[in-house]
Amino acid sequence: MVGNVKRKEKKKKKIIQAAADIFAQKGYSGAAVSDIATQADVGKGTIYEYFDSKEDLFFAVFKWYSEKTGAAAVVSISALGGSAAQRLEGLNESLMGLWDEIKNVFALAMEFWAASSSALMRQRFQAAFKQLYHDFRSIVSALIHDGIKSGEFREDVNPEAVAAALVGTWDAMFLQAWFDPTFDPLKISQNFLKVVIQGLTK
């Protein structure tokens, strides 16, 4: 019984990863379920054993993509000790260091943003994006609050405002790197964060 559940989970993950590749190559509209089945080396009917529709599969890819980047943030903070500034730097390096790994499927981000404005999927994706950005802002603002409590950062700093600006910056860094192959999001973000930390520090 346990083995059967594990096999199903493994196959589901394989379908999601295949779908990520196809959606990244062809976009949501251009991707056919049959293309995804071929990529995953399963029958088309098998896809519908796991997902009710192409839209459901697309949303599953969104969650997979979000968890992939979110996991880096959580791991970096839990694994690092040191000052609040050092943990911010570690978070930045974990996120921006993902670029080489995700750049081939970053077109998915464009598809997800487009889905958040489509009549068909707007409500579902807008709610998911709202939660995603909230979670990232909370992680960053918690670090800044820690820095204030320890006396490392200034007391007049608004942690939520700084967190919102940093999350928006990280988004924009990936976007610029996608348009410009010579743009190094890790190097640029490291330099930018130094300026931010100087402004936060007493």
Rosetta constraint file for C-alpha pairs under 8 A:
AtomPair CA 1 CA 5 HARMONIC 6.43 0.50
AtomPair CA 2 CA 6 HARMONIC 6.30 0.50
AtomPair CA 3 CA 7 HARMONIC 6.21 0.50
AtomPair CA 4 CA 8 HARMONIC 6.27 0.50
AtomPair CA 5 CA 9 HARMONIC 6.20 0.50
AtomPair CA 6 CA 10 HARMONIC 6.08 0.50
AtomPair CA 7 CA 11 HARMONIC 6.17 0.50
AtomPair CA 8 CA 12 HARMONIC 6.07 0.50
AtomPair CA 9 CA 13 HARMONIC 6.14 0.50
AtomPair CA 10 CA 14 HARMONIC 6.21 0.50
AtomPair CA 11 CA 15 HARMONIC 6.24 0.50
AtomPair CA 12 CA 16 HARMONIC 6.27 0.50
AtomPair CA 12 CA 50 HARMONIC 6.75 0.50
AtomPair CA 13 CA 17 HARMONIC 6.18 0.50
AtomPair CA 14 CA 18 HARMONIC 6.14 0.50
AtomPair CA 14 CA 40 HARMONIC 6.16 0.50
AtomPair CA 15 CA 19 HARMONIC 6.01 0.50
AtomPair CA 15 CA 36 HARMONIC 7.26 0.50
AtomPair CA 15 CA 37 HARMONIC 7.34 0.50
AtomPair CA 15 CA 40 HARMONIC 5.37 0.50
AtomPair CA 15 CA 47 HARMONIC 7.29 0.50
AtomPair CA 16 CA 20 HARMONIC 6.14 0.50
AtomPair CA 16 CA 57 HARMONIC 7.08 0.50
AtomPair CA 16 CA 60 HARMONIC 6.84 0.50
AtomPair CA 16 CA 61 HARMONIC 5.71 0.50
AtomPair CA 16 CA 64 HARMONIC 7.69 0.50
AtomPair CA 17 CA 21 HARMONIC 6.49 0.50
AtomPair CA 17 CA 40 HARMONIC 7.98 0.50
AtomPair CA 17 CA 61 HARMONIC 7.40 0.50
AtomPair CA 18 CA 22 HARMONIC 6.39 0.50
AtomPair CA 18 CA 36 HARMONIC 5.90 0.50
AtomPair CA 18 CA 37 HARMONIC 7.86 0.50
AtomPair CA 18 CA 39 HARMONIC 5.52 0.50
AtomPair CA 18 CA 40 HARMONIC 5.24 0.50
AtomPair CA 19 CA 23 HARMONIC 5.89 0.50
AtomPair CA 19 CA 36 HARMONIC 5.28 0.50
AtomPair CA 19 CA 39 HARMONIC 7.79 0.50
AtomPair CA 19 CA 40 HARMONIC 7.88 0.50
AtomPair CA 19 CA 57 HARMONIC 7.56 0.50
AtomPair CA 19 CA 58 HARMONIC 7.51 0.50
AtomPair CA 19 CA 61 HARMONIC 7.00 0.50
AtomPair CA 20 CA 24 HARMONIC 5.97 0.50
AtomPair CA 20 CA 61 HARMONIC 5.92 0.50
AtomPair CA 20 CA 105 HARMONIC 7.07 0.50
AtomPair CA 20 CA 108 HARMONIC 7.36 0.50
AtomPair CA 21 CA 25 HARMONIC 6.21 0.50
AtomPair CA 21 CA 105 HARMONIC 6.60 0.50
AtomPair CA 22 CA 26 HARMONIC 5.90 0.50
AtomPair CA 22 CA 27 HARMONIC 7.41 0.50
AtomPair CA 22 CA 31 HARMONIC 6.27 0.50
AtomPair CA 22 CA 35 HARMONIC 7.15 0.50
AtomPair CA 22 CA 36 HARMONIC 6.23 0.50
AtomPair CA 22 CA 39 HARMONIC 7.79 0.50
AtomPair CA 23 CA 27 HARMONIC 4.60 0.50
AtomPair CA 23 CA 28 HARMONIC 5.43 0.50
AtomPair CA 23 CA 30 HARMONIC 7.87 0.50
AtomPair CA 23 CA 31 HARMONIC 5.86 0.50
AtomPair CA 23 CA 58 HARMONIC 7.97 0.50
AtomPair CA 23 CA 108 HARMONIC 6.64 0.50
AtomPair CA 24 CA 104 HARMONIC 7.76 0.50
AtomPair CA 24 CA 105 HARMONIC 5.24 0.50
AtomPair CA 24 CA 106 HARMONIC 7.14 0.50
AtomPair CA 24 CA 107 HARMONIC 5.20 0.50
AtomPair CA 24 CA 108 HARMONIC 5.05 0.50
AtomPair CA 25 CA 105 HARMONIC 7.90 0.50
AtomPair CA 25 CA 107 HARMONIC 7.72 0.50
AtomPair CA 26 CA 30 HARMONIC 5.05 0.50
AtomPair CA 26 CA 31 HARMONIC 5.34 0.50
AtomPair CA 27 CA 31 HARMONIC 5.96 0.50
AtomPair CA 27 CA 107 HARMONIC 7.91 0.50
AtomPair CA 27 CA 108 HARMONIC 7.53 0.50
AtomPair CA 27 CA 111 HARMONIC 6.47 0.50
AtomPair CA 28 CA 58 HARMONIC 7.63 0.50
AtomPair CA 28 CA 111 HARMONIC 6.65 0.50
AtomPair CA 31 CA 35 HARMONIC 6.82 0.50
AtomPair CA 31 CA 36 HARMONIC 7.67 0.50
AtomPair CA 32 CA 36 HARMONIC 6.66 0.50
AtomPair CA 33 CA 37 HARMONIC 6.20 0.50
AtomPair CA 33 CA 44 HARMONIC 6.73 0.50
AtomPair CA 33 CA 47 HARMONIC 7.68 0.50
AtomPair CA 33 CA 54 HARMONIC 6.75 0.50
AtomPair CA 34 CA 38 HARMONIC 6.20 0.50
AtomPair CA 34 CA 43 HARMONIC 8.00 0.50
AtomPair CA 34 CA 44 HARMONIC 5.56 0.50
AtomPair CA 35 CA 39 HARMONIC 6.22 0.50
AtomPair CA 36 CA 40 HARMONIC 6.09 0.50
AtomPair CA 37 CA 41 HARMONIC 5.87 0.50
AtomPair CA 37 CA 42 HARMONIC 5.11 0.50
AtomPair CA 37 CA 43 HARMONIC 5.71 0.50
AtomPair CA 37 CA 44 HARMONIC 5.23 0.50
AtomPair CA 37 CA 46 HARMONIC 7.87 0.50
AtomPair CA 37 CA 47 HARMONIC 6.74 0.50
AtomPair CA 38 CA 42 HARMONIC 6.29 0.50
AtomPair CA 38 CA 43 HARMONIC 7.35 0.50
AtomPair CA 38 CA 44 HARMONIC 7.93 0.50
AtomPair CA 42 CA 46 HARMONIC 6.36 0.50
AtomPair CA 42 CA 47 HARMONIC 7.65 0.50
AtomPair CA 43 CA 47 HARMONIC 7.12 0.50
AtomPair CA 44 CA 48 HARMONIC 7.27 0.50
AtomPair CA 45 CA 49 HARMONIC 6.67 0.50
AtomPair CA 46 CA 50 HARMONIC 6.97 0.50
AtomPair CA 47 CA 51 HARMONIC 6.11 0.50
AtomPair CA 48 CA 52 HARMONIC 5.58 0.50
AtomPair CA 48 CA 53 HARMONIC 6.80 0.50
AtomPair CA 51 CA 56 HARMONIC 5.90 0.50
AtomPair CA 51 CA 57 HARMONIC 5.80 0.50
AtomPair CA 52 CA 56 HARMONIC 6.18 0.50
AtomPair CA 52 CA 57 HARMONIC 7.79 0.50
AtomPair CA 53 CA 57 HARMONIC 6.43 0.50
AtomPair CA 54 CA 58 HARMONIC 6.14 0.50
AtomPair CA 55 CA 59 HARMONIC 6.22 0.50
AtomPair CA 55 CA 121 HARMONIC 7.80 0.50
AtomPair CA 56 CA 60 HARMONIC 6.24 0.50
AtomPair CA 57 CA 61 HARMONIC 6.32 0.50
AtomPair CA 58 CA 62 HARMONIC 6.36 0.50
AtomPair CA 59 CA 63 HARMONIC 6.36 0.50
AtomPair CA 59 CA 125 HARMONIC 7.84 0.50
AtomPair CA 60 CA 64 HARMONIC 6.19 0.50
AtomPair CA 61 CA 65 HARMONIC 6.06 0.50
AtomPair CA 62 CA 66 HARMONIC 6.07 0.50
AtomPair CA 62 CA 112 HARMONIC 6.94 0.50
AtomPair CA 63 CA 67 HARMONIC 5.98 0.50
AtomPair CA 64 CA 68 HARMONIC 6.15 0.50
AtomPair CA 65 CA 69 HARMONIC 6.65 0.50
AtomPair CA 66 CA 70 HARMONIC 5.92 0.50
AtomPair CA 66 CA 132 HARMONIC 7.59 0.50
AtomPair CA 67 CA 71 HARMONIC 5.69 0.50
AtomPair CA 68 CA 72 HARMONIC 6.91 0.50
AtomPair CA 69 CA 73 HARMONIC 6.91 0.50
AtomPair CA 69 CA 95 HARMONIC 6.71 0.50
AtomPair CA 69 CA 98 HARMONIC 7.56 0.50
AtomPair CA 70 CA 74 HARMONIC 6.46 0.50
AtomPair CA 70 CA 136 HARMONIC 7.70 0.50
AtomPair CA 71 CA 75 HARMONIC 5.99 0.50
AtomPair CA 72 CA 76 HARMONIC 5.99 0.50
AtomPair CA 72 CA 91 HARMONIC 7.78 0.50
AtomPair CA 72 CA 94 HARMONIC 5.73 0.50
AtomPair CA 72 CA 95 HARMONIC 6.24 0.50
AtomPair CA 73 CA 77 HARMONIC 6.38 0.50
AtomPair CA 73 CA 91 HARMONIC 5.69 0.50
AtomPair CA 73 CA 94 HARMONIC 6.54 0.50
AtomPair CA 73 CA 95 HARMONIC 6.51 0.50
AtomPair CA 74 CA 78 HARMONIC 6.20 0.50
AtomPair CA 75 CA 79 HARMONIC 5.84 0.50
AtomPair CA 76 CA 80 HARMONIC 6.05 0.50
AtomPair CA 76 CA 87 HARMONIC 7.70 0.50
AtomPair CA 76 CA 90 HARMONIC 6.15 0.50
AtomPair CA 76 CA 91 HARMONIC 5.59 0.50
AtomPair CA 76 CA 94 HARMONIC 6.38 0.50
AtomPair CA 77 CA 81 HARMONIC 7.88 0.50
AtomPair CA 77 CA 87 HARMONIC 6.19 0.50
AtomPair CA 77 CA 90 HARMONIC 7.30 0.50
AtomPair CA 77 CA 91 HARMONIC 6.45 0.50
AtomPair CA 80 CA 87 HARMONIC 6.22 0.50
AtomPair CA 80 CA 90 HARMONIC 7.28 0.50
AtomPair CA 81 CA 86 HARMONIC 7.91 0.50
AtomPair CA 81 CA 87 HARMONIC 6.96 0.50
AtomPair CA 82 CA 86 HARMONIC 5.98 0.50
AtomPair CA 82 CA 87 HARMONIC 6.72 0.50
AtomPair CA 83 CA 87 HARMONIC 6.32 0.50
AtomPair CA 83 CA 147 HARMONIC 7.37 0.50
AtomPair CA 83 CA 152 HARMONIC 7.90 0.50
AtomPair CA 84 CA 88 HARMONIC 6.16 0.50
AtomPair CA 84 CA 143 HARMONIC 5.83 0.50
AtomPair CA 84 CA 144 HARMONIC 6.69 0.50
AtomPair CA 84 CA 146 HARMONIC 6.51 0.50
AtomPair CA 84 CA 147 HARMONIC 5.08 0.50
AtomPair CA 84 CA 152 HARMONIC 7.56 0.50
AtomPair CA 85 CA 89 HARMONIC 6.22 0.50
AtomPair CA 85 CA 147 HARMONIC 7.51 0.50
AtomPair CA 85 CA 197 HARMONIC 6.54 0.50
AtomPair CA 86 CA 90 HARMONIC 6.12 0.50
AtomPair CA 87 CA 91 HARMONIC 6.08 0.50
AtomPair CA 87 CA 143 HARMONIC 7.47 0.50
AtomPair CA 88 CA 92 HARMONIC 6.15 0.50
AtomPair CA 88 CA 140 HARMONIC 7.49 0.50
AtomPair CA 88 CA 143 HARMONIC 7.09 0.50
AtomPair CA 89 CA 93 HARMONIC 6.19 0.50
AtomPair CA 89 CA 190 HARMONIC 7.32 0.50
AtomPair CA 89 CA 193 HARMONIC 7.26 0.50
AtomPair CA 90 CA 94 HARMONIC 6.12 0.50
AtomPair CA 91 CA 95 HARMONIC 6.22 0.50
AtomPair CA 92 CA 96 HARMONIC 5.92 0.50
AtomPair CA 92 CA 97 HARMONIC 7.94 0.50
AtomPair CA 92 CA 186 HARMONIC 7.81 0.50
AtomPair CA 92 CA 189 HARMONIC 7.26 0.50
AtomPair CA 92 CA 190 HARMONIC 7.24 0.50
AtomPair CA 93 CA 97 HARMONIC 5.34 0.50
AtomPair CA 93 CA 186 HARMONIC 6.51 0.50
AtomPair CA 93 CA 190 HARMONIC 7.52 0.50
AtomPair CA 94 CA 98 HARMONIC 6.57 0.50
AtomPair CA 95 CA 99 HARMONIC 7.78 0.50
AtomPair CA 96 CA 170 HARMONIC 7.45 0.50
AtomPair CA 96 CA 174 HARMONIC 7.79 0.50
AtomPair CA 96 CA 185 HARMONIC 6.01 0.50
AtomPair CA 96 CA 186 HARMONIC 4.90 0.50
AtomPair CA 96 CA 189 HARMONIC 7.51 0.50
AtomPair CA 97 CA 186 HARMONIC 5.99 0.50
AtomPair CA 98 CA 102 HARMONIC 6.20 0.50
AtomPair CA 99 CA 103 HARMONIC 5.44 0.50
AtomPair CA 99 CA 174 HARMONIC 7.29 0.50
AtomPair CA 99 CA 185 HARMONIC 7.57 0.50
AtomPair CA 100 CA 104 HARMONIC 8.00 0.50
AtomPair CA 102 CA 106 HARMONIC 5.88 0.50
AtomPair CA 103 CA 107 HARMONIC 7.91 0.50
AtomPair CA 103 CA 178 HARMONIC 6.93 0.50
AtomPair CA 106 CA 110 HARMONIC 7.38 0.50
AtomPair CA 106 CA 178 HARMONIC 7.25 0.50
AtomPair CA 107 CA 111 HARMONIC 6.58 0.50
AtomPair CA 108 CA 112 HARMONIC 6.12 0.50
AtomPair CA 109 CA 113 HARMONIC 6.19 0.50
AtomPair CA 110 CA 114 HARMONIC 6.11 0.50
AtomPair CA 111 CA 115 HARMONIC 6.11 0.50
AtomPair CA 112 CA 116 HARMONIC 6.40 0.50
AtomPair CA 112 CA 125 HARMONIC 7.46 0.50
AtomPair CA 113 CA 117 HARMONIC 7.04 0.50
AtomPair CA 114 CA 118 HARMONIC 6.52 0.50
AtomPair CA 115 CA 120 HARMONIC 7.92 0.50
AtomPair CA 115 CA 121 HARMONIC 5.71 0.50
AtomPair CA 115 CA 122 HARMONIC 6.08 0.50
AtomPair CA 115 CA 125 HARMONIC 6.60 0.50
AtomPair CA 116 CA 121 HARMONIC 6.35 0.50
AtomPair CA 116 CA 122 HARMONIC 4.38 0.50
AtomPair CA 116 CA 123 HARMONIC 7.19 0.50
AtomPair CA 116 CA 124 HARMONIC 7.61 0.50
AtomPair CA 116 CA 125 HARMONIC 4.88 0.50
AtomPair CA 116 CA 126 HARMONIC 5.24 0.50
AtomPair CA 117 CA 121 HARMONIC 7.54 0.50
AtomPair CA 117 CA 122 HARMONIC 5.19 0.50
AtomPair CA 117 CA 126 HARMONIC 7.98 0.50
AtomPair CA 118 CA 122 HARMONIC 5.13 0.50
AtomPair CA 121 CA 125 HARMONIC 6.18 0.50
AtomPair CA 122 CA 126 HARMONIC 5.80 0.50
AtomPair CA 123 CA 127 HARMONIC 6.18 0.50
AtomPair CA 124 CA 128 HARMONIC 6.39 0.50
AtomPair CA 125 CA 129 HARMONIC 5.99 0.50
AtomPair CA 126 CA 130 HARMONIC 6.02 0.50
AtomPair CA 127 CA 131 HARMONIC 6.35 0.50
AtomPair CA 128 CA 132 HARMONIC 6.09 0.50
AtomPair CA 129 CA 133 HARMONIC 6.07 0.50
AtomPair CA 130 CA 134 HARMONIC 6.08 0.50
AtomPair CA 131 CA 135 HARMONIC 6.09 0.50
AtomPair CA 132 CA 136 HARMONIC 6.42 0.50
AtomPair CA 133 CA 137 HARMONIC 6.07 0.50
AtomPair CA 133 CA 167 HARMONIC 7.62 0.50
AtomPair CA 134 CA 138 HARMONIC 6.08 0.50
AtomPair CA 135 CA 139 HARMONIC 6.38 0.50
AtomPair CA 136 CA 140 HARMONIC 6.45 0.50
AtomPair CA 136 CA 167 HARMONIC 6.97 0.50
AtomPair CA 137 CA 141 HARMONIC 5.94 0.50
AtomPair CA 137 CA 160 HARMONIC 6.99 0.50
AtomPair CA 137 CA 163 HARMONIC 5.14 0.50
AtomPair CA 137 CA 164 HARMONIC 5.82 0.50
AtomPair CA 137 CA 167 HARMONIC 6.57 0.50
AtomPair CA 138 CA 142 HARMONIC 5.92 0.50
AtomPair CA 138 CA 160 HARMONIC 7.72 0.50
AtomPair CA 138 CA 163 HARMONIC 7.57 0.50
AtomPair CA 139 CA 143 HARMONIC 6.60 0.50
AtomPair CA 140 CA 144 HARMONIC 6.47 0.50
AtomPair CA 140 CA 159 HARMONIC 7.92 0.50
AtomPair CA 140 CA 163 HARMONIC 5.29 0.50
AtomPair CA 141 CA 145 HARMONIC 6.08 0.50
AtomPair CA 141 CA 159 HARMONIC 4.84 0.50
AtomPair CA 141 CA 160 HARMONIC 5.36 0.50
AtomPair CA 141 CA 162 HARMONIC 7.34 0.50
AtomPair CA 141 CA 163 HARMONIC 5.23 0.50
AtomPair CA 142 CA 146 HARMONIC 6.21 0.50
AtomPair CA 142 CA 159 HARMONIC 7.66 0.50
AtomPair CA 143 CA 147 HARMONIC 6.37 0.50
AtomPair CA 144 CA 148 HARMONIC 6.32 0.50
AtomPair CA 144 CA 153 HARMONIC 7.39 0.50
AtomPair CA 144 CA 159 HARMONIC 5.61 0.50
AtomPair CA 145 CA 149 HARMONIC 6.21 0.50
AtomPair CA 145 CA 159 HARMONIC 6.31 0.50
AtomPair CA 146 CA 150 HARMONIC 6.17 0.50
AtomPair CA 147 CA 151 HARMONIC 6.24 0.50
AtomPair CA 147 CA 152 HARMONIC 5.00 0.50
AtomPair CA 147 CA 153 HARMONIC 5.04 0.50
AtomPair CA 148 CA 152 HARMONIC 5.86 0.50
AtomPair CA 148 CA 153 HARMONIC 4.61 0.50
AtomPair CA 148 CA 154 HARMONIC 6.02 0.50
AtomPair CA 148 CA 155 HARMONIC 5.77 0.50
AtomPair CA 149 CA 153 HARMONIC 7.95 0.50
AtomPair CA 151 CA 155 HARMONIC 7.96 0.50
AtomPair CA 151 CA 202 HARMONIC 7.76 0.50
AtomPair CA 152 CA 201 HARMONIC 6.01 0.50
AtomPair CA 152 CA 202 HARMONIC 6.35 0.50
AtomPair CA 153 CA 157 HARMONIC 7.69 0.50
AtomPair CA 153 CA 200 HARMONIC 5.20 0.50
AtomPair CA 153 CA 201 HARMONIC 4.41 0.50
AtomPair CA 153 CA 202 HARMONIC 5.35 0.50
AtomPair CA 154 CA 200 HARMONIC 5.82 0.50
AtomPair CA 154 CA 201 HARMONIC 5.82 0.50
AtomPair CA 154 CA 202 HARMONIC 4.97 0.50
AtomPair CA 157 CA 162 HARMONIC 7.97 0.50
AtomPair CA 157 CA 200 HARMONIC 6.86 0.50
AtomPair CA 158 CA 162 HARMONIC 6.41 0.50
AtomPair CA 159 CA 163 HARMONIC 6.00 0.50
AtomPair CA 160 CA 164 HARMONIC 6.14 0.50
AtomPair CA 161 CA 165 HARMONIC 6.33 0.50
AtomPair CA 162 CA 166 HARMONIC 6.18 0.50
AtomPair CA 163 CA 167 HARMONIC 6.13 0.50
AtomPair CA 164 CA 168 HARMONIC 6.17 0.50
AtomPair CA 165 CA 169 HARMONIC 6.10 0.50
AtomPair CA 166 CA 170 HARMONIC 6.22 0.50
AtomPair CA 167 CA 171 HARMONIC 6.36 0.50
AtomPair CA 168 CA 172 HARMONIC 6.24 0.50
AtomPair CA 169 CA 173 HARMONIC 6.08 0.50
AtomPair CA 170 CA 174 HARMONIC 6.51 0.50
AtomPair CA 170 CA 189 HARMONIC 7.60 0.50
AtomPair CA 171 CA 175 HARMONIC 6.39 0.50
AtomPair CA 172 CA 176 HARMONIC 6.15 0.50
AtomPair CA 173 CA 177 HARMONIC 6.20 0.50
AtomPair CA 173 CA 185 HARMONIC 5.44 0.50
AtomPair CA 173 CA 189 HARMONIC 7.45 0.50
AtomPair CA 174 CA 178 HARMONIC 6.16 0.50
AtomPair CA 174 CA 185 HARMONIC 6.45 0.50
AtomPair CA 175 CA 179 HARMONIC 6.53 0.50
AtomPair CA 176 CA 180 HARMONIC 5.95 0.50
AtomPair CA 176 CA 183 HARMONIC 6.88 0.50
AtomPair CA 177 CA 181 HARMONIC 5.79 0.50
AtomPair CA 177 CA 182 HARMONIC 7.27 0.50
AtomPair CA 177 CA 183 HARMONIC 4.98 0.50
AtomPair CA 177 CA 184 HARMONIC 6.55 0.50
AtomPair CA 177 CA 185 HARMONIC 6.31 0.50
AtomPair CA 184 CA 188 HARMONIC 6.16 0.50
AtomPair CA 185 CA 189 HARMONIC 5.80 0.50
AtomPair CA 186 CA 190 HARMONIC 6.08 0.50
AtomPair CA 187 CA 191 HARMONIC 6.49 0.50
AtomPair CA 188 CA 192 HARMONIC 6.19 0.50
AtomPair CA 189 CA 193 HARMONIC 5.92 0.50
AtomPair CA 190 CA 194 HARMONIC 6.40 0.50
AtomPair CA 191 CA 195 HARMONIC 6.89 0.50
AtomPair CA 192 CA 196 HARMONIC 6.54 0.50
AtomPair CA 193 CA 197 HARMONIC 6.02 0.50
AtomPair CA 194 CA 198 HARMONIC 6.17 0.50
AtomPair CA 195 CA 199 HARMONIC 6.37 0.50
AtomPair CA 196 CA 200 HARMONIC 6.33 0.50
AtomPair CA 197 CA 201 HARMONIC 5.97 0.50
